[in-house]
């Protein structure tokens, strides 16, 4: 879909959370990829953190960022698989107001071209919570590239037409 150059680009503020028991921020290559793409696009990375696979700690971090007026969107990486420690989607369920089912569906469709049927093991998902978007991507470098390059790069661009997530932001808290 096209970028309408006649529209103004509106940068948004993004918080980035890596969920991992095996990495530190120093070794967080998927988080580094996302941070670089966020800033290259012209958005502002306002927070970055790494939390172990602990549902209550993930929920607490999400609540903290959701309540920050300066955060428009949160992107998580990691914890979306099928193992017992993968609990990021459950953490999003605990804070969500609405699901964005098309995000996970499109992510798996894009991923299928690269990893085939293994994409069914991904629980990539997205929600809206109290006016903040939260996107949960798998933790691999390829997956974060697929999620950003194939979905978020355009949907977080206010110039993307026919519609995008940014233009909906002022209306997310409507009742």
ROSE-4610 file (N, C-alpha, C; in Angstrom, 1 decimal, always signed):
// ROSE-4610
residu = [X/X/X/X/X/X/X/X/X/X/X/X/X/X/X/X/X/X/X/X/X/X/X/X/X/X/X/X/X/X/X/X/X/X/X/X/X/X/X/X/X/X/X/X/X/X/X/X/X/X/X/X/X/X/X/X/X/X/X/X/X/X/X/X/X/X/X/X/X/X/X/X/X/X/X/X/X/X/X/X/X/X/X/X/X/X/X/X/X/X/X/X/X/X/X/X/X/X/X/X/X/X/X/X/X/X/X/X/X/X/X/X/X/X/X/X/X/X/X/X/X/X/X/X/X/X/X/X/X/X/X/X/X/X/X/X/X/X/X/X/X/X/X/X/X/X/X/X/X/X/X/X/X/X/X/X/X/X/X/X/X/X/X/X/X/X/X/X/X/X/X/X/X/X/X/X/X/X/X/X/X/X/X/X/X/X/X/X/X/X/X/X/X/X/X/X/X/X/X/X/X/X/X/X/X/X/X/X/X/X/X/X/X/X/X/X/X/X/X/X/X/X/X/X/X/X/X/X/X/X/X/X/X/X/X/X/X/X/X/X/X/X/X/X/X/X/X/X/X/X/X/X/X/X/X/X/X/X/X/X/X/X/X/X/X/X/X/X/X/X/X/X/X/X/X/X/X/X/X/X/X/X/X/X/X/X/X/X/X/X/X/X/X/X/X/X/X/X/X/X/X/X/X/X/X/X/X/X/X/X/X/X/X/X/X/X/X/X/X/X/X/X/X/X/X/X/X/X/X/X/X/X/X/X/X/X/X/X/X/X/X/X/X/X/X/X/X/X/X/X/X/X/X/X/X/X/X/X/X/X/X/X/X/X/X/X/X/X/X/X/X/X/X/X/X/X/X/X/X/X/X/X/X/X/X/X/X/X/X/X/X/X/X/X/X/X/X/X/X/X/X/X/X/X/X/X/X/X/X/X/X/X/X/X/X/X/X/X/X/X/X/X/X/X/X/X/X/X/X/X/X/X/X/X/X/X/X/X/X/X/X/X/X/X/X/X/X/X/X/X/X/X/X/X/X/X/X/X/X/X/X/X/X/X/X/X/X/X/X/X/X/X/X/X/X/X/X/X/X/X/X/X/X/X/X/X/X/X/X/X/X/X/X/X/X/X/X/X/X/X/X/X/X/X/X/X/X/X/X/X/X/X/X/X/X/X/X/X/X/X/X/X/X/X/X]
num = [1/1/1/2/2/2/3/3/3/4/4/4/5/5/5/6/6/6/7/7/7/8/8/8/9/9/9/10/10/10/11/11/11/12/12/12/13/13/13/14/14/14/15/15/15/16/16/16/17/17/17/18/18/18/19/19/19/20/20/20/21/21/21/22/22/22/23/23/23/24/24/24/25/25/25/26/26/26/27/27/27/28/28/28/29/29/29/30/30/30/31/31/31/32/32/32/33/33/33/34/34/34/35/35/35/36/36/36/37/37/37/38/38/38/39/39/39/40/40/40/41/41/41/42/42/42/43/43/43/44/44/44/45/45/45/46/46/46/47/47/47/48/48/48/49/49/49/50/50/50/51/51/51/52/52/52/53/53/53/54/54/54/55/55/55/56/56/56/57/57/57/58/58/58/59/59/59/60/60/60/61/61/61/62/62/62/63/63/63/64/64/64/65/65/65/66/66/66/67/67/67/68/68/68/69/69/69/70/70/70/71/71/71/72/72/72/73/73/73/74/74/74/75/75/75/76/76/76/77/77/77/78/78/78/79/79/79/80/80/80/81/81/81/82/82/82/83/83/83/84/84/84/85/85/85/86/86/86/87/87/87/88/88/88/89/89/89/90/90/90/91/91/91/92/92/92/93/93/93/94/94/94/95/95/95/96/96/96/97/97/97/98/98/98/99/99/99/100/100/100/101/101/101/102/102/102/103/103/103/104/104/104/105/105/105/106/106/106/107/107/107/108/108/108/109/109/109/110/110/110/111/111/111/112/112/112/113/113/113/114/114/114/115/115/115/116/116/116/117/117/117/118/118/118/119/119/119/120/120/120/121/121/121/122/122/122/123/123/123/124/124/124/125/125/125/126/126/126/127/127/127/128/128/128/129/129/129/130/130/130/131/131/131/132/132/132/133/133/133/134/134/134/135/135/135/136/136/136/137/137/137/138/138/138/139/139/139/140/140/140/141/141/141/142/142/142/143/143/143/144/144/144/145/145/145/146/146/146/147/147/147/148/148/148/149/149/149/150/150/150/151/151/151/152/152/152/153/153/153/154/154/154/155/155/155/156/156/156/157/157/157/158/158/158/159/159/159/160/160/160/161/161/161/162/162/162/163/163/163/164/164/164/165/165/165/166/166/166/167/167/167/168/168/168/169/169/169/170/170/170/171/171/171/172/172/172/173/173/173/174/174/174/175/175/175]
x = [+0.8/+0.0/+0.9/+0.4/+1.2/+1.3/+2.4/+2.6/+2.2/+1.3/+0.8/+1.7/+2.6/+3.6/+3.0/+1.7/+1.1/+0.7/+0.6/+0.3/+1.6/+1.4/+2.5/+2.8/+4.1/+4.5/+4.5/+3.8/+3.7/+4.4/+5.6/+6.3/+5.5/+5.6/+5.0/+6.1/+5.7/+6.6/+6.3/+7.4/+7.3/+8.2/+7.6/+8.4/+8.6/+9.8/+10.2/+10.6/+9.9/+10.1/+10.6/+11.7/+12.2/+11.8/+11.2/+10.9/+11.8/+12.7/+13.7/+14.3/+14.4/+15.2/+16.7/+17.0/+18.3/+19.2/+18.6/+19.4/+19.5/+20.4/+20.5/+20.3/+20.2/+20.1/+21.3/+22.5/+23.7/+23.6/+22.9/+22.8/+21.5/+20.7/+19.4/+19.4/+19.8/+19.9/+18.5/+17.5/+16.2/+15.7/+15.9/+15.6/+16.4/+17.6/+18.5/+17.9/+17.5/+16.9/+15.7/+14.8/+13.6/+13.9/+14.8/+15.2/+15.8/+16.6/+17.2/+16.1/+15.2/+14.1/+13.1/+12.8/+12.0/+12.6/+13.8/+14.5/+14.8/+15.1/+15.3/+14.1/+12.9/+11.7/+11.3/+11.9/+11.6/+10.8/+10.5/+9.7/+10.7/+10.2/+11.0/+10.9/+12.0/+12.1/+12.2/+11.1/+11.1/+11.5/+11.3/+11.7/+12.2/+13.1/+13.5/+13.9/+13.4/+13.6/+13.7/+14.2/+14.2/+13.7/+12.8/+12.2/+12.2/+12.5/+12.4/+11.0/+10.8/+9.5/+8.7/+8.2/+7.5/+6.2/+5.1/+3.9/+3.6/+3.7/+3.3/+4.3/+5.5/+6.5/+6.2/+5.8/+5.5/+4.3/+3.3/+2.0/+2.3/+3.1/+3.4/+4.1/+5.1/+5.8/+4.8/+3.9/+2.9/+2.0/+1.5/+0.7/+1.4/+2.6/+3.4/+3.5/+3.8/+4.0/+2.6/+1.6/+0.2/-0.2/+0.2/-0.2/+0.6/+1.7/+2.6/+2.0/+1.6/+1.1/+2.0/+3.3/+4.3/+4.4/+3.8/+3.9/+2.6/+2.8/+1.7/+1.6/+2.7/+2.7/+3.8/+3.5/+4.5/+4.7/+6.0/+6.3/+7.1/+6.6/+7.3/+8.0/+9.1/+9.7/+10.0/+9.6/+9.9/+8.7/+8.7/+7.7/+6.4/+6.4/+5.1/+5.0/+6.0/+5.9/+5.0/+5.2/+4.3/+4.8/+6.1/+6.6/+6.0/+6.2/+5.6/+6.1/+7.2/+7.8/+7.2/+6.7/+6.2/+4.8/+4.8/+3.6/+3.3/+3.9/+3.6/+2.2/+1.6/+0.2/-0.7/-0.4/-1.3/-1.1/+0.1/+0.2/-0.6/-0.6/-1.4/-2.9/-3.3/-4.7/-5.1/-4.2/-4.5/-4.6/-4.1/-4.2/-5.1/-5.5/-6.2/-7.6/-8.0/-9.4/-9.9/-9.1/-9.5/-8.4/-8.7/-7.8/-7.7/-6.6/-6.4/-6.0/-7.0/-6.7/-6.0/-6.3/-5.6/-4.1/-3.6/-2.1/-1.5/-1.9/-1.3/-1.6/-2.8/-3.1/-2.1/-2.0/-1.1/+0.4/+0.8/+2.1/+2.4/+1.5/+1.7/+1.7/+0.8/+0.8/+2.1/+2.7/+4.0/+5.1/+5.0/+6.0/+6.0/+4.9/+4.8/+5.7/+5.9/+6.8/+8.2/+8.6/+10.0/+10.2/+9.2/+9.5/+8.4/+7.5/+6.6/+5.6/+5.2/+4.2/+4.7/+5.9/+6.4/+5.8/+5.2/+4.6/+3.4/+2.8/+1.7/+2.1/+3.4/+3.9/+4.0/+3.8/+3.9/+2.5/+2.6/+1.4/+1.5/+2.2/+2.3/+0.8/+0.7/-0.6/-0.5/-1.7/-1.7/-3.0/-3.0/-4.1/-4.1/-5.2/-5.3/-5.6/-4.9/-5.2/-5.2/-6.3/-6.4/-5.8/-6.1/-5.6/-4.2/-3.5/-2.2/-2.2/-1.5/-1.3/-0.2/-0.4/+0.7/+0.8/+2.0/+2.3/+3.3/+2.9/+3.8/+4.4/+5.7/+6.4/+7.2/+7.5/+8.4/+9.8/+10.7/+12.0/+13.1/+12.9/+14.0/+14.2/+15.4/+15.7/+14.8/+14.6/+13.8/+12.4/+11.9/+10.5/+10.3/+11.2/+11.0/+11.2/+12.0/+12.1/+10.8/+10.2/+8.9/+7.9/+7.8/+6.8/+6.9/+8.1/+8.3/+8.2/+9.0/+9.0/+7.7/+7.0/+5.8/+4.5/+4.5/+3.3/+3.5/+4.3/+4.4/+5.0/+6.0/+6.6/+5.5/+4.6/+3.5/+2.4/+1.9/+0.8/+1.1/+2.3/+2.7/+3.2/+2.9/+3.2/+1.9/+1.8/+0.6/+0.3/+1.2/+1.0/+0.5/+0.5/+0.0/-1.4/-1.8/-3.2/-3.6/-4.8/-5.9/-6.1/-5.5/-5.7/-4.5/-4.3/-3.2/-3.5/-2.7/-2.9/-2.8/-1.9/-1.7/-2.9/-3.6/-4.8/-5.9/-5.9/-6.9/-6.6/-5.3/-4.9/-5.8/-6.2/-7.0/-8.4/-8.8/-10.1/-10.1/-8.9/-8.9/-9.5/-9.7/-10.3/-11.8/-12.4/-13.8/-14.6/-15.8/-16.7/-18.0]
y = [-1.2/+0.0/+1.2/+2.3/+3.5/+4.4/+5.1/+6.2/+7.5/+8.2/+9.4/+10.6/+11.0/+12.0/+13.4/+13.6/+14.8/+15.0/+13.9/+13.9/+14.1/+14.6/+14.9/+13.6/+13.3/+12.2/+12.7/+11.9/+12.2/+11.2/+11.5/+10.5/+10.2/+8.9/+8.5/+8.1/+8.0/+7.5/+6.1/+5.3/+3.8/+3.3/+2.4/+1.7/+0.3/-0.2/-1.5/-2.4/-3.6/-4.5/-5.9/-6.3/-7.7/-8.6/-9.7/-10.7/-11.9/-12.2/-13.3/-13.8/-15.1/-15.7/-15.9/-15.8/-16.2/-15.0/-13.8/-12.7/-11.5/-10.7/-9.4/-8.3/-7.1/-6.0/-6.0/-6.3/-6.3/-7.3/-8.4/-9.5/-9.5/-8.5/-8.4/-7.9/-8.8/-8.4/-8.1/-8.8/-8.5/-7.2/-6.8/-5.5/-4.4/-4.7/-3.7/-3.5/-4.5/-4.3/-3.4/-3.7/-2.9/-1.5/-1.3/+0.1/+0.9/+0.2/+0.9/+1.3/+0.3/+0.6/+1.7/+1.7/+2.7/+4.1/+4.2/+5.5/+5.9/+4.9/+5.2/+5.8/+5.2/+5.7/+7.1/+7.6/+8.9/+8.9/+7.8/+7.7/+7.9/+8.0/+8.2/+7.0/+6.4/+5.3/+5.9/+5.9/+6.6/+5.7/+4.4/+3.4/+2.2/+1.5/+0.1/-0.6/-1.9/-2.7/-4.1/-5.0/-6.4/-7.0/-7.9/-8.5/-10.0/-10.8/-12.3/-12.7/-13.9/-14.5/-14.7/-13.6/-13.5/-12.7/-13.4/-12.7/-11.5/-11.6/-10.5/-9.3/-9.5/-8.4/-7.8/-8.6/-8.1/-7.2/-7.7/-7.0/-5.6/-5.7/-4.4/-3.4/-3.9/-3.0/-2.5/-3.3/-2.8/-1.8/-2.0/-1.0/+0.3/+0.2/+1.5/+2.3/+1.6/+2.3/+2.7/+1.9/+2.3/+3.6/+3.7/+4.9/+6.2/+6.0/+7.1/+7.8/+9.1/+9.8/+9.9/+9.8/+9.9/+8.7/+7.5/+6.3/+6.1/+6.1/+5.8/+4.3/+3.6/+2.2/+1.5/+0.2/-0.7/-1.8/-2.1/-3.3/-4.3/-5.5/-6.5/-7.5/-8.1/-9.2/-10.3/-11.5/-12.7/-13.1/-14.4/-15.0/-15.3/-15.4/-15.7/-17.1/-18.0/-19.3/-20.2/-21.5/-22.5/-23.1/-22.8/-23.5/-22.9/-23.6/-23.2/-21.8/-21.4/-20.1/-18.9/-19.3/-18.2/-17.7/-16.5/-16.0/-14.6/-14.1/-12.7/-12.5/-13.4/-13.2/-13.2/-14.0/-14.0/-12.7/-12.1/-10.8/-9.8/-9.8/-8.8/-9.0/-10.3/-10.6/-9.9/-9.9/-9.3/-7.8/-7.1/-5.6/-5.1/-5.9/-5.4/-5.0/-4.0/-3.6/-4.3/-4.3/-4.9/-5.7/-6.8/-7.5/-6.8/-7.0/-6.6/-7.9/-8.8/-10.1/-10.1/-9.1/-9.1/-9.0/-8.4/-8.3/-9.7/-10.6/-11.9/-12.7/-12.6/-13.3/-12.9/-11.5/-11.1/-11.4/-11.4/-11.7/-13.2/-14.1/-15.5/-15.7/-15.0/-15.1/-14.6/-13.5/-13.0/-14.0/-14.5/-15.4/-16.8/-17.2/-18.4/-18.5/-17.4/-17.4/-17.7/-17.4/-17.6/-18.9/-19.3/-20.5/-21.6/-21.4/-22.4/-22.7/-23.9/-24.2/-24.0/-23.8/-23.5/-22.3/-21.4/-20.2/-20.4/-21.6/-21.9/-21.9/-22.0/-22.0/-20.6/-19.6/-18.2/-17.7/-17.1/-16.5/-14.9/-14.4/-13.0/-12.4/-11.3/-10.7/-9.2/-8.6/-7.1/-6.8/-5.8/-5.3/-3.8/-3.3/-1.9/-1.9/-1.1/-1.0/+0.5/+0.9/+2.3/+3.3/+3.1/+4.0/+3.8/+2.7/+2.4/+1.1/+1.2/-0.1/-0.9/-2.2/-3.1/-4.2/-4.4/-5.4/-6.4/-7.7/-8.7/-9.5/-9.4/-10.1/-11.3/-12.3/-13.3/-12.7/-13.5/-13.0/-13.2/-13.8/-14.0/-12.8/-12.6/-11.5/-11.5/-12.6/-12.7/-12.3/-12.7/-12.4/-10.9/-10.3/-8.8/-8.0/-8.5/-7.9/-8.0/-9.3/-9.5/-8.6/-8.5/-7.8/-6.3/-5.8/-4.3/-4.0/-4.7/-4.4/-4.7/-5.7/-6.2/-5.6/-5.0/-4.5/-3.1/-3.1/-1.9/-0.7/-0.9/+0.2/+1.0/+0.4/+1.1/+1.5/+0.7/+1.0/+2.0/+2.2/+3.3/+4.6/+4.6/+5.8/+6.5/+7.7/+8.5/+8.8/+8.6/+8.9/+7.6/+6.5/+5.3/+5.3/+5.0/+5.0/+3.6/+3.2/+4.1/+4.4/+3.7/+4.0/+3.4/+3.9/+3.4/+3.6/+3.0/+3.0/+4.4/+5.2/+6.5/+7.4/+7.4/+8.3/+7.9/+6.7/+6.2/+6.6/+7.0/+7.2/+8.2/+9.3/+10.2/+9.7/+8.6/+8.0/+6.7/+6.3/+5.0/+4.9/+6.1/+6.1/+6.5/+6.6/+6.9/+5.9/+6.3/+5.4/+5.5]
z = [+0.0/+0.0/+0.0/-0.6/-0.8/+0.4/+0.4/+1.3/+0.6/+1.1/+0.5/+0.9/+0.0/+0.3/+0.6/+0.3/+0.5/+2.0/+2.7/+4.1/+5.0/+6.2/+7.1/+7.9/+8.0/+8.9/+10.3/+11.2/+12.6/+13.4/+13.9/+14.7/+16.0/+16.4/+17.7/+18.7/+19.9/+21.0/+21.3/+21.2/+21.3/+22.5/+23.3/+24.3/+23.8/+24.1/+23.6/+24.7/+24.8/+25.9/+25.3/+25.7/+25.4/+26.6/+26.2/+27.2/+27.0/+27.9/+27.7/+29.0/+29.2/+30.3/+29.9/+28.6/+28.1/+27.7/+27.6/+27.1/+28.1/+27.9/+28.6/+27.5/+28.0/+27.0/+26.1/+26.6/+25.8/+24.6/+24.8/+23.8/+23.1/+23.3/+22.7/+21.3/+20.4/+19.0/+18.3/+18.7/+18.1/+18.6/+19.9/+20.4/+19.7/+19.4/+18.7/+17.3/+16.7/+15.3/+15.4/+16.3/+16.4/+16.8/+17.8/+18.2/+17.0/+16.2/+15.0/+14.0/+13.7/+12.8/+13.3/+14.5/+15.1/+14.9/+15.2/+15.1/+13.7/+12.8/+11.4/+10.7/+11.2/+10.6/+11.0/+12.1/+12.6/+13.9/+14.4/+15.7/+16.8/+18.0/+19.2/+20.1/+20.4/+21.4/+22.7/+23.5/+24.8/+25.9/+25.8/+26.9/+26.2/+26.9/+26.5/+27.7/+27.8/+29.0/+28.6/+29.4/+29.3/+30.6/+30.5/+31.7/+31.4/+32.5/+32.4/+32.1/+31.7/+31.4/+32.8/+33.3/+34.5/+34.3/+34.2/+33.8/+34.7/+36.0/+36.8/+36.6/+36.3/+36.0/+34.7/+33.7/+32.4/+32.5/+33.2/+33.3/+34.0/+35.1/+35.8/+34.9/+34.0/+33.1/+32.1/+31.5/+30.6/+31.2/+32.4/+33.0/+33.2/+33.6/+33.8/+32.5/+31.4/+30.2/+29.6/+29.8/+29.3/+30.0/+31.3/+32.0/+31.8/+31.1/+30.7/+29.5/+29.6/+28.5/+27.3/+27.6/+26.5/+25.7/+26.0/+25.3/+24.4/+23.1/+22.1/+21.8/+21.8/+21.4/+22.2/+22.4/+23.0/+22.1/+21.9/+21.1/+22.0/+22.1/+22.8/+21.8/+22.3/+21.5/+22.4/+22.0/+22.8/+23.6/+24.0/+24.9/+24.2/+22.8/+22.1/+21.6/+22.0/+21.5/+22.3/+22.3/+22.9/+24.2/+24.6/+25.7/+27.0/+28.1/+29.4/+29.8/+29.4/+29.8/+29.0/+27.8/+26.8/+27.3/+27.9/+28.5/+28.1/+27.1/+26.7/+26.2/+25.4/+25.0/+26.2/+27.2/+28.4/+29.2/+29.2/+29.8/+29.1/+27.8/+27.0/+27.3/+27.4/+27.8/+29.1/+30.0/+31.3/+31.3/+30.3/+30.3/+29.2/+28.3/+27.0/+27.3/+26.4/+26.2/+25.0/+23.9/+22.6/+22.0/+21.3/+20.5/+19.1/+18.5/+17.1/+16.3/+16.1/+15.5/+14.2/+13.4/+12.1/+12.1/+13.2/+13.4/+13.4/+14.2/+14.3/+13.1/+12.5/+11.3/+10.1/+10.0/+8.9/+9.2/+10.5/+10.8/+10.4/+10.7/+10.4/+8.8/+8.2/+6.7/+6.1/+6.6/+6.1/+6.4/+7.6/+8.1/+7.3/+6.9/+6.2/+5.0/+4.3/+3.1/+3.5/+4.7/+5.1/+5.9/+6.8/+7.6/+7.4/+6.5/+6.2/+7.3/+7.5/+8.5/+9.9/+10.1/+11.5/+12.0/+11.1/+11.6/+12.5/+12.5/+13.4/+14.8/+15.1/+16.5/+17.1/+16.3/+16.7/+17.3/+18.4/+19.0/+18.9/+17.9/+17.7/+17.8/+18.4/+18.6/+18.9/+19.0/+19.3/+20.0/+20.8/+21.6/+21.7/+22.1/+22.6/+24.1/+24.8/+26.3/+26.7/+27.1/+27.6/+26.6/+25.3/+24.3/+23.8/+24.3/+23.9/+23.1/+21.9/+21.1/+21.8/+21.8/+22.2/+21.2/+20.6/+19.6/+20.1/+20.1/+20.6/+19.5/+19.3/+18.2/+18.8/+18.1/+18.5/+18.7/+19.4/+19.7/+18.7/+17.6/+16.7/+15.8/+15.3/+14.5/+13.2/+12.6/+11.4/+11.7/+12.9/+13.2/+13.4/+14.1/+14.4/+13.1/+12.2/+10.8/+10.1/+10.1/+9.4/+10.0/+11.4/+12.0/+11.8/+11.8/+11.6/+10.1/+9.3/+7.8/+7.1/+7.6/+6.9/+7.4/+8.6/+9.2/+9.8/+10.9/+11.7/+11.0/+10.1/+9.4/+8.7/+8.0/+7.3/+8.2/+9.1/+9.9/+11.0/+11.3/+12.3/+11.5/+10.2/+9.4/+9.1/+9.6/+9.4/+8.0/+7.1/+5.7/+4.9/+5.6/+4.9/+4.6/+3.3/+3.0/+2.4/+2.6/+2.9/+4.3/+5.3/+6.7/+7.4/+8.7/+9.5/+11.0/+11.8/+13.3/+13.8/+13.3/+13.9/+13.8/+12.7/+12.5/+13.5/+14.0/+15.0/+16.4/+16.7/+18.1/+18.8/+18.2/+19.0/+19.4/+18.7/+19.0/+19.8/+20.2/+20.9/+22.2/+22.9/+24.2/+24.1/+22.9/+22.8/+23.5/+24.0/+24.6/+23.9]
